[in-house]
């Protein structure tokens, strides 16, 4: 007869199985985990699903009377015990992997592997003797005098994992330590409660929940590493953009200085000073990590424009409308946008280029607008490297804004011609 405890155990097993299946699904679909981690958790959750499925089927068949069903109960109980004992060695391998060592070179690996082998042998012997446990032909379960042997080996494996975790604590990060402790302590707590309330199968749901917690901690850790690596890549890209300044700009600036040395020495000295400041600010951006005050970026833009005004004089006009500047942004955010406007907007055959740079405080953040009257930069054309250049620079700015301050960059055509580039930077929470 099925009791309330039995129904609760069915529920625990069903919940545990659902959690394990969800873990496997998340492992398969996630894109932020390393290849090794994905492989491990696929195997781990598959073993967990097999363990809980065998437990659930064993419970179902155990309460169905009939001599012909005893063989199924024995089979499911065997696989339940086997798969549950396989989980600790898998955890050992994972701890060793996270510690930066190859598992096959560590003594803990061989100890847990040997213990699992011993357990498997005991389990096989159990099927041919009544000393550990047995199931009668009429499907009734009995424990033998040597039943504790079946509990001692998994307990020793758990102890080995605890010792391994203690030994490797200095090379594991905080999230890894928390994840492993949760996986070890939650099933242990469930086991103690289960000993107090005999018949209540808490270990099954405790194991699946702790496995999901382990997975989520690892996924979160991998996501943090992915974001950090992405930020480093973007910073490297920004550095490359600085180091690979457009040759035409340097050449034209130096040519302008050359002619000014004879025509207007004072202006030549001023241009050299501006160009030196421009170079210094560009190279100093390489060493900066994180955001900078808007005032610093604006000063860099002004220096750049002073150089360009020397070259273009009556072909370039710039207006600043900066009533608000109390915010931060990634370095080299505004200057490349203004440089794009100048490069693709100044043309001797067209009307003079007018650029307006403005800021304002908006709801929940700050907004920078760069408006020009030029024809706009070219549409993306993968067959023309020069045409791709502004898109690459703007994509880099857009990604750095998103990662470093959750900002956005949008581009739209202006009425009457020209381009409007808008940067939004949300307030820090």
C-alpha positions in Angstrom: 0.0 0.0 0.0 1.3 3.4 -1.0 1.6 5.8 2.0 2.0 9.6 2.2 5.7 9.2 2.6 5.8 7.2 -0.6 3.9 10.0 -2.4 6.3 12.6 -1.0 9.3 10.5 -2.2 7.7 10.3 -5.7 7.4 14.0 -5.7 11.0 14.5 -4.6 12.2 12.2 -7.3 10.1 13.9 -10.0 11.4 17.4 -8.9 14.9 16.1 -8.8 14.6 14.6 -12.3 13.1 17.9 -13.6 16.0 19.9 -12.2 18.5 17.5 -13.7 16.9 17.7 -17.1 16.8 21.5 -16.9 20.5 21.4 -16.0 21.3 19.3 -19.1 19.2 21.6 -21.3 21.0 24.7 -20.0 24.4 23.0 -20.5 23.6 22.2 -24.1 22.2 25.6 -25.0 24.6 27.9 -23.2 27.3 29.7 -25.2 29.4 31.1 -22.4 31.0 27.9 -21.0 34.3 26.5 -22.1 34.3 23.3 -24.2 35.6 21.2 -21.3 33.0 22.6 -18.8 30.2 21.8 -21.3 31.4 18.3 -21.8 31.7 17.7 -18.0 28.3 19.0 -17.2 26.7 17.0 -20.1 28.2 13.8 -18.6 27.4 14.9 -15.1 23.7 15.7 -15.7 23.3 12.6 -17.8 24.6 10.4 -14.9 22.3 12.4 -12.5 19.3 11.8 -14.8 20.1 8.1 -15.0 20.5 7.9 -11.2 17.2 9.7 -10.4 15.3 7.9 -13.2 16.4 4.5 -11.8 15.5 5.7 -8.3 12.0 6.7 -9.4 11.4 3.5 -11.4 12.7 1.4 -8.5 10.2 3.1 -6.1 7.4 2.5 -8.5 8.1 -1.1 -9.1 8.9 -1.7 -5.4 5.3 -1.0 -4.5 3.7 -3.1 -7.3 3.3 -6.6 -5.9 4.1 -9.6 -8.1 6.8 -12.2 -8.5 7.5 -11.2 -12.1 8.3 -7.6 -11.1 11.1 -8.4 -8.6 13.7 -8.6 -11.4 12.9 -5.1 -12.5 13.2 -3.8 -8.9 16.6 -5.5 -8.6 17.7 -4.0 -11.9 16.7 -0.4 -11.1 18.1 -0.6 -7.6 21.4 -1.8 -9.0 21.6 1.1 -11.5 20.4 3.6 -8.9 23.3 2.6 -6.6 25.8 2.5 -9.4 25.0 5.9 -10.9 24.8 7.6 -7.5 28.3 6.2 -6.7 29.6 7.6 -10.0 28.9 11.2 -9.0 31.6 11.6 -6.3 34.5 10.6 -8.7 33.2 13.0 -11.3 33.3 15.8 -8.7 36.8 14.8 -7.8 37.8 15.1 -11.5 36.2 18.5 -11.7 37.8 19.9 -8.5 41.2 18.8 -9.8 40.6 20.3 -13.2 39.6 23.7 -11.6 42.7 23.6 -9.6 44.8 23.7 -12.8 46.1 20.2 -12.6 45.5 17.2 -14.8 43.3 14.8 -12.9 45.2 11.7 -14.0 48.3 13.0 -12.3 46.7 13.5 -8.9 46.5 10.9 -6.2 42.9 11.9 -5.4 41.8 10.7 -8.8 43.2 7.3 -8.3 41.8 7.0 -4.8 38.2 7.8 -5.9 38.6 5.6 -9.0 39.7 2.7 -6.8 36.9 3.3 -4.4 34.3 3.4 -7.2 35.8 0.1 -8.5 35.5 -1.5 -5.0 31.9 -0.2 -4.7 31.0 -1.7 -8.2 32.5 -5.1 -7.2 30.5 -5.0 -3.9 27.4 -4.1 -5.8 27.8 -6.9 -8.3 28.5 -9.4 -5.5 25.3 -8.2 -3.8 23.3 -9.5 -6.6 24.4 -13.1 -5.8 24.3 -13.0 -2.0 21.9 -12.0 0.8 24.6 -10.6 3.1 24.3 -7.0 2.0 20.7 -6.6 0.7 18.3 -8.8 -1.3 14.9 -8.7 -2.8 12.7 -11.7 -2.5 10.8 -13.3 -5.3 7.6 -11.6 -4.1 9.3 -8.2 -4.5 10.1 -7.5 -0.8 13.3 -5.6 0.1 15.6 -6.9 2.9 18.9 -5.6 4.3 21.7 -8.0 5.2 24.2 -7.9 8.1 26.9 -6.4 5.8 24.7 -3.6 4.4 26.9 -0.8 6.0 29.6 -1.8 3.5 27.4 -0.2 0.8 27.3 3.1 2.7 31.0 3.2 3.8 32.5 3.4 0.4 30.4 6.4 -0.8 31.1 8.1 2.5 34.8 7.7 2.1 34.6 9.1 -1.4 32.8 12.2 0.0 35.6 12.5 2.6 38.2 12.3 -0.1 36.4 15.1 -2.0 36.3 17.3 1.2 40.0 16.7 1.7 40.7 17.5 -1.9 38.8 20.7 -1.7 40.7 21.8 1.4 44.0 21.0 -0.2 43.1 23.0 -3.4 41.4 25.9 -1.7 44.3 28.3 -2.4 44.1 27.8 -6.1 40.3 27.9 -6.4 38.4 31.2 -6.6 35.6 32.2 -4.2 32.8 31.2 -6.5 34.3 27.7 -7.1 34.8 27.1 -3.4 31.2 28.2 -2.7 29.9 25.9 -5.5 31.8 22.9 -4.3 30.9 23.4 -0.7 27.2 23.7 -1.6 27.4 20.5 -3.6 29.1 18.6 -0.7 27.1 20.1 2.2 23.5 20.1 0.8 23.4 16.3 0.2 25.1 15.7 3.5 22.4 17.8 5.3 19.7 15.8 3.4 21.3 12.6 4.5 21.3 13.6 8.2 17.6 14.6 7.9 16.9 11.3 6.1 18.5 9.4 9.0 16.3 11.3 11.4 13.1 10.7 9.4 13.5 7.1 8.1 11.9 6.5 4.7 12.0 10.1 3.5 14.2 10.2 0.4 15.7 13.7 0.6 19.1 12.8 -0.8 17.8 12.5 -4.3 16.4 16.0 -4.5 19.3 17.4 -2.5 21.8 15.9 -5.0 20.0 17.4 -8.0 19.5 20.8 -6.4 23.2 21.0 -5.3 24.2 19.9 -8.8 22.2 22.8 -10.3 23.7 25.2 -7.8 27.2 23.9 -8.8 26.3 24.5 -12.5 24.9 28.0 -11.9 28.0 29.1 -10.0 30.3 27.7 -12.7 28.2 29.3 -15.4 28.3 32.7 -13.6 32.1 32.3 -13.2 32.5 31.5 -16.9 30.3 34.4 -17.8 32.4 36.8 -15.7 35.5 35.5 -17.4 33.9 35.9 -20.8 32.9 39.5 -20.1 36.4 40.3 -18.7 38.0 38.7 -21.8 35.7 40.7 -24.0 36.6 43.9 -22.2 40.3 43.1 -22.6 39.8 42.4 -26.3 38.0 45.7 -26.8 40.7 47.6 -24.9 43.3 45.9 -27.1 41.3 47.0 -30.2 41.2 50.5 -28.9 44.9 50.4 -28.4 45.4 49.2 -31.9 43.3 52.0 -33.3 45.5 54.4 -31.4 48.7 52.9 -32.7 47.4 52.6 -36.2 46.4 56.3 -36.6 45.4 57.1 -40.1 48.6 57.8 -42.1 46.9 60.5 -44.1 46.1 62.5 -41.0 49.7 62.4 -39.8 51.1 63.1 -43.3 48.7 66.1 -43.9 49.4 67.5 -40.4 53.2 67.4 -40.9 52.8 68.9 -44.4 50.7 71.8 -43.0 53.4 72.4 -40.3 56.1 72.4 -43.0 54.5 75.2 -45.0 53.5 77.1 -41.9 57.1 77.2 -40.7 57.8 79.7 -43.5 54.4 81.4 -43.8 53.4 81.8 -40.2 56.0 80.5 -37.7 53.8 81.3 -34.7 50.9 79.3 -36.1 53.3 76.5 -36.9 54.5 76.4 -33.3 50.9 76.3 -32.1 50.1 73.5 -34.5 53.1 71.5 -33.3 52.0 72.0 -29.7 48.4 70.9 -30.6 49.7 67.9 -32.5 52.0 66.9 -29.6 49.1 67.1 -27.2 47.0 65.1 -29.5 49.6 62.3 -29.7 50.1 62.4 -26.0 46.4 62.0 -25.2 46.0 59.2 -27.8 48.9 57.2 -26.4 47.8 57.9 -22.7 44.4 56.3 -23.6 46.2 52.9 -24.1 47.1 52.8 -20.4 43.7 53.8 -19.1 41.3 51.2 -17.8 37.7 51.9 -17.2 35.9 55.2 -17.9 37.2 58.7 -17.8 35.6 62.1 -17.1 33.8 63.6 -20.1 36.0 66.8 -19.7 39.1 64.7 -20.6 37.6 63.4 -23.7 36.3 66.8 -24.7 39.7 68.3 -24.3 41.1 65.6 -26.6 38.4 66.5 -29.2 39.2 70.2 -29.0 42.9 69.5 -29.5 42.2 67.3 -32.6 39.9 70.0 -34.1 42.5 72.7 -33.6 44.8 70.7 -35.8 42.1 70.2 -38.4 41.1 73.9 -38.4 44.7 74.8 -39.2 44.5 72.7 -42.4 40.9 73.4 -43.5 40.4 77.0 -42.1 37.2 78.2 -43.9 36.0 74.7 -44.7 35.4 73.6 -41.1 33.3 75.2 -38.4 32.6 73.6 -35.0 30.1 74.7 -32.4 30.1 73.4 -28.8 27.0 73.3 -26.6 28.1 71.7 -23.4 25.9 72.7 -20.5 26.4 69.4 -18.8 29.6 67.4 -18.4 29.3 65.6 -15.0 29.5 62.1 -16.3 32.1 59.5 -17.4 32.6 57.5 -20.6 35.2 55.1 -22.2 38.3 56.8 -23.5 38.4 57.5 -27.3 34.6 57.5 -27.6 33.8 61.0 -28.9 37.1 61.8 -30.7 36.8 59.1 -33.4 33.2 60.1 -34.1 34.2 63.7 -34.7 37.2 62.5 -36.8 34.8 60.5 -39.0 32.7 63.6 -39.5 35.7 65.6 -40.6 37.1 62.9 -42.8 33.9 62.2 -44.7 32.4 65.8 -44.5 35.2 68.2 -45.5 35.3 68.5 -49.3 36.6 71.6 -51.2 33.8 71.0 -53.8 31.1 71.1 -51.2 29.8 73.7 -48.7 31.8 74.2 -45.5 31.3 71.5 -43.0 29.5 72.5 -39.8 29.8 70.2 -36.7 27.8 70.7 -33.5 28.8 68.8 -30.4 26.3 69.0 -27.6 25.5 67.3 -24.3 22.5 67.3 -22.1 21.2 65.6 -19.0 18.2 63.3 -19.8 16.0 61.0 -17.9 18.1 58.3 -16.3 21.4 59.4 -17.9 23.5 61.7 -20.1 23.4 62.2 -23.8 26.0 63.4 -26.3 25.1 64.4 -29.8 27.4 65.0 -32.8 25.6 66.6 -35.7 27.3 67.4 -39.0 26.2 68.8 -42.3 28.3 66.5 -44.5 27.2 63.8 -46.8 27.8 61.1 -44.1 30.3 58.3 -44.2 30.0 55.6 -46.8 27.7 52.6 -46.4 29.5 49.4 -45.4 31.2 47.7 -48.3 33.3 44.7 -47.4 35.2 44.9 -50.7 36.6 48.4 -49.8 38.8 48.4 -46.8 38.6 52.3 -46.5 34.8 52.2 -46.5 34.8 49.6 -43.7 37.1 51.7 -41.5 34.4 54.0 -40.0 32.1 51.1 -39.3 34.8 49.1 -37.5 35.7 52.2 -35.3 32.0 52.8 -34.5 31.4 49.1 -33.7 34.3 49.2 -31.4 32.9 52.3 -29.6 29.5 50.8 -29.4 30.8 47.6 -27.8 33.0 49.4 -25.3 30.0 51.6 -24.4 27.8 48.6 -23.8 30.4 46.7 -21.7 32.0 49.5 -19.7 29.0 51.7 -18.9 25.9 50.0 -20.4 25.7 52.8 -22.9 24.4 52.9 -26.5 25.4 54.5 -29.8 22.9 55.3 -32.5 23.3 56.8 -36.0 20.6 58.6 -37.9 20.4 60.9 -40.9 19.8 64.6 -40.2 17.1 66.7 -41.9 18.6 68.6 -44.8 21.6 66.2 -45.1 24.3 65.1 -42.8 24.5 62.7 -39.9 23.5 62.6 -36.3 25.4 60.3 -33.9 23.9 60.0 -30.4 25.6 58.5 -27.4 23.5 57.6 -24.3 25.2 56.8 -21.0 22.9 55.7 -18.1 23.4 56.9 -14.6 25.2 54.6 -12.3 22.9 52.7 -9.9 
